[in-house]
Amino acid sequence: MANYEQILRTASALFLEKGCKALTMDEIASVNGMSKRTLYEMFHDKAQLLQECILLMHKDNIARSERDLAMADNVLEWFLHSLSSNEPNNMSFYYGLFSEVKKYYPDVFMNVVRDVNSWHRMLLERIITRGQQEGLFLSGIVDARRLSLQLFELSVAVADSAVRNYLEVRHDDSSTCLMLLLIRGISSEKGIAYIDKYLENNKSLLQ
């Protein structure tokens, strides 16, 4: 039988794949090789399990983001790597799940997802501020805080399932292209040159 953290990691992957409404406790118990009764002895309902999964994903995301930012030579290197990577190291990976959580589990949303969203918005502000200091983003036009709010709101909007269905695009296509264009739009000439050189060597990012 899986241990506590293994259960959370398995359930997290299932929540991201199937959504929080469709996924059942029976499925989670079965995948983890345990009875539903044993699962309920650990988590009194699906809402508690969902909340614990989100907290674990958030903890992992913070550690990964801080590690990768510390290793990157500049913010565009970090940003472009995050877009081309298969790792869930940006906010767009979680939008679909968070939209469902807000609709079907409002208490969980208020307890944790709101704070998770706030952290990602503040991370975006830090990235923009660092990019301005590195001369890669425009400065003196809009301050980093206001710009981070606008970029965050736009990225949330395009990731909404209704928007994706209307545009008939996959989530990964829409979010990757949007974020790339938004970041390029706030970049200085130095930043644009950096992005264009990267895209020249990584054409698949826009395909």
C-alpha positions in Angstrom: 0.0 0.0 0.0 1.3 3.5 -0.9 2.4 5.8 1.9 0.8 9.2 2.6 2.9 11.3 0.2 2.7 8.7 -2.5 -1.1 8.8 -2.3 -1.1 12.6 -2.6 1.2 12.5 -5.6 -0.8 9.8 -7.3 -4.1 11.7 -6.6 -2.6 15.0 -7.7 -1.7 13.5 -11.1 -5.2 12.0 -11.4 -6.9 15.3 -10.4 -4.9 17.1 -13.1 -5.7 14.5 -15.7 -9.4 13.9 -15.0 -10.5 17.0 -13.0 -11.7 17.2 -9.5 -15.4 16.6 -10.3 -15.0 13.4 -12.4 -12.4 11.7 -10.3 -13.8 9.4 -7.6 -12.4 8.2 -4.3 -12.9 4.7 -5.6 -10.5 5.4 -8.5 -7.9 7.0 -6.2 -8.1 4.0 -3.8 -7.8 1.5 -6.6 -4.7 3.1 -8.1 -3.1 3.2 -4.8 -3.8 -0.4 -4.0 -6.0 0.2 -1.0 -9.7 0.0 -0.1 -11.9 3.1 -0.1 -12.5 2.6 3.6 -8.7 2.9 4.3 -8.6 6.0 2.1 -11.4 7.6 4.1 -9.6 6.8 7.3 -6.7 9.0 6.0 -8.9 11.7 4.4 -12.4 12.3 5.6 -13.7 13.4 2.2 -12.5 14.2 -1.3 -12.4 17.9 -0.5 -9.7 17.3 2.2 -7.7 15.1 -0.2 -7.9 17.7 -3.0 -6.8 20.4 -0.6 -3.8 18.4 0.5 -2.9 17.6 -3.1 -3.0 21.3 -4.1 -0.8 22.2 -1.1 1.8 19.6 -2.1 1.8 20.7 -5.7 2.2 24.3 -4.6 5.2 23.3 -2.3 6.8 21.5 -5.2 6.2 24.4 -7.6 7.8 26.9 -5.2 10.9 24.8 -4.7 11.2 24.1 -8.5 10.7 27.8 -9.4 13.2 29.1 -6.9 15.8 26.5 -7.9 15.5 27.2 -11.6 15.5 30.9 -11.2 18.7 30.7 -9.1 20.4 28.7 -11.8 19.3 30.8 -14.8 21.6 33.4 -16.2 18.6 35.7 -16.8 14.8 35.6 -16.6 14.3 35.0 -20.3 16.4 31.9 -20.1 14.3 30.7 -17.2 11.0 31.7 -19.0 11.9 30.1 -22.3 13.1 26.9 -20.6 9.8 26.7 -18.7 7.8 27.0 -21.9 9.8 24.3 -23.7 9.9 22.0 -20.7 7.3 19.3 -20.0 7.5 20.0 -16.3 4.5 21.7 -14.7 6.6 24.7 -13.7 4.2 27.5 -14.6 0.8 28.6 -13.6 -0.9 27.6 -16.8 -0.5 23.9 -16.1 -3.0 24.2 -13.2 -5.6 26.6 -14.6 -8.0 23.9 -15.7 -8.0 22.2 -12.3 -8.2 25.5 -10.4 -11.2 26.6 -12.5 -13.0 23.4 -11.5 -12.0 23.7 -7.8 -13.5 27.2 -7.7 -16.8 25.9 -9.2 -17.3 22.6 -7.3 -15.2 23.1 -4.2 -15.4 26.8 -3.2 -14.2 26.2 0.3 -11.0 24.5 -1.0 -10.6 27.4 -3.4 -10.9 30.0 -0.6 -8.6 28.0 1.7 -5.7 27.4 -0.6 -6.1 28.2 -4.3 -6.5 31.9 -3.8 -3.2 32.0 -1.9 -1.5 29.8 -4.6 -2.7 32.3 -7.3 -1.4 35.2 -5.2 2.0 33.6 -5.0 2.2 33.0 -8.7 1.2 36.7 -9.4 4.0 37.8 -7.0 6.5 35.5 -8.7 5.5 37.1 -12.0 6.2 40.5 -10.5 9.6 39.4 -9.3 10.4 38.1 -12.7 9.4 41.3 -14.4 11.4 43.4 -11.9 14.5 41.3 -12.4 14.0 41.4 -16.2 13.9 45.2 -16.1 17.0 45.3 -14.0 18.7 43.0 -16.5 17.7 45.3 -19.4 15.6 42.6 -21.0 12.1 44.1 -20.2 10.9 47.6 -20.8 11.0 49.9 -17.8 9.6 53.3 -17.0 6.3 52.7 -18.9 4.3 50.5 -16.5 5.5 49.5 -13.1 6.2 45.8 -12.5 3.3 45.3 -10.1 0.6 46.6 -12.4 2.2 44.8 -15.4 2.3 41.5 -13.5 -1.4 41.8 -12.6 -2.4 42.5 -16.3 -0.3 39.6 -17.6 -1.7 37.2 -14.9 -5.3 38.2 -15.8 -4.7 37.7 -19.5 -3.0 34.3 -19.0 -5.9 33.2 -16.8 -8.5 34.3 -19.4 -6.9 32.4 -22.3 -6.6 29.2 -20.2 -10.3 29.2 -19.4 -11.9 26.1 -20.9 -14.7 28.1 -22.6 -12.1 30.3 -24.3 -10.1 27.3 -25.4 -13.1 25.5 -26.7 -14.3 28.5 -28.7 -10.8 28.9 -30.3 -10.6 25.2 -30.9 -7.0 25.0 -29.5 -5.4 22.7 -27.0 -4.5 24.2 -23.6 -0.8 23.8 -24.1 -0.9 25.5 -27.5 -2.9 28.5 -26.4 -1.0 29.2 -23.1 2.5 28.7 -24.6 1.9 31.0 -27.6 0.1 33.6 -25.5 2.7 33.9 -22.8 5.5 34.0 -25.4 3.8 36.8 -27.3 3.0 38.7 -24.1 6.6 38.5 -22.8 8.0 39.5 -26.1 5.6 42.5 -26.1 7.1 43.8 -22.9 10.7 43.1 -23.8 13.3 45.6 -24.7 15.3 45.4 -28.0 17.9 43.3 -26.1 15.1 41.0 -24.8 13.5 40.7 -28.2 16.8 39.7 -29.8 17.3 37.1 -27.1 13.8 35.6 -27.7 14.1 35.6 -31.5 17.5 33.9 -31.4 16.1 31.3 -29.1 13.1 30.7 -31.3 15.3 30.4 -34.4 17.0 27.5 -32.7 13.7 26.1 -31.2 11.1 26.4 -33.9 9.0 23.6 -32.5 8.0 25.9 -29.6 5.5 27.6 -31.9 4.4 24.6 -33.9 
